[in-house]
Amino acid sequence: MYPRLSQLFGSFFHQDWDTEGNDWPDLVGNFALGSPATELYATADELDHLLDNCPADTALEHELFDVLYCEYTPRPDLGGPTVRVWLGQMADRLRQLAGQA
């Protein structure tokens, strides 16, 4: 259902994500390296669809962590954004990087 997100989370947000970068902007930047702008925009659109298709936060977290196997959390308990806000920030960052490609 979300092939680009499967690639993004499976390749960069796995259990050893910290070997791919220091934080989520690093991981998204690494994902974007060598990717055409059209793919980055399409990935951001998939994030938008994920957010739209999961209006309840529990459903969103289930899809992200249990279906897409994301092992990174923005740690709202430590002052980070909620998962919903974080995914929106990721979509914005992908669009920003696409505009620079």
SVG drawing of the C-alpha trace seen along z (x, -y; Angstrom):
<svg xmlns="http://www.w3.org/2000/svg" viewBox="-10 -24 37 29">
<polyline fill="none" stroke="black" stroke-width="0.4" points="0.0,0.0 2.9,-2.3 5.9,-1.0 8.1,-4.1 7.5,-4.3 8.3,-0.6 11.6,-1.3 12.2,-4.5 11.5,-2.9 12.9,0.5 16.2,-0.8 16.8,-3.8 14.6,-3.6 15.4,0.0 16.5,1.2 20.1,0.0 18.9,-3.3 21.7,-5.2 24.2,-3.5 22.5,-5.4 22.6,-8.9 22.4,-10.8 18.7,-11.7 15.7,-11.6 16.8,-14.5 20.0,-12.7 18.1,-9.5 15.8,-11.4 18.8,-13.1 20.5,-9.8 17.3,-8.4 17.1,-11.4 20.7,-11.1 20.7,-10.2 16.9,-10.1 15.1,-12.1 12.8,-14.8 9.8,-13.0 10.5,-10.1 10.9,-12.4 7.7,-14.1 5.9,-10.8 7.3,-9.6 6.0,-12.8 2.6,-12.2 2.6,-8.6 3.2,-10.1 0.3,-12.5 -1.9,-9.5 -0.8,-7.6 -1.7,-10.5 -5.1,-10.9 -5.9,-7.2 -5.1,-6.9 -7.1,-9.7 -6.7,-7.9 -3.2,-8.1 -3.3,-4.5 -4.1,-3.3 -1.3,-5.5 1.2,-4.2 0.1,-0.6 0.7,-1.2 4.0,-2.8 5.5,-0.5 3.8,2.8 3.2,2.8 6.0,0.6 8.4,1.8 9.7,-1.6 12.0,-1.3 12.6,-5.0 10.4,-7.0 10.5,-10.8 10.1,-10.3 7.2,-12.6 7.8,-11.4 11.1,-13.2 9.8,-16.4 9.9,-15.3 6.9,-15.8 4.0,-13.3 4.2,-10.7 1.6,-12.6 3.6,-15.8 6.9,-14.1 5.6,-12.4 4.3,-15.7 7.8,-17.2 9.3,-14.3 6.9,-15.0 7.9,-18.7 11.6,-17.8 11.3,-15.5 9.6,-18.2 12.3,-20.6 15.0,-18.2 13.1,-17.5 13.1,-21.2 16.9,-21.2 17.4,-18.1"/>
</svg>
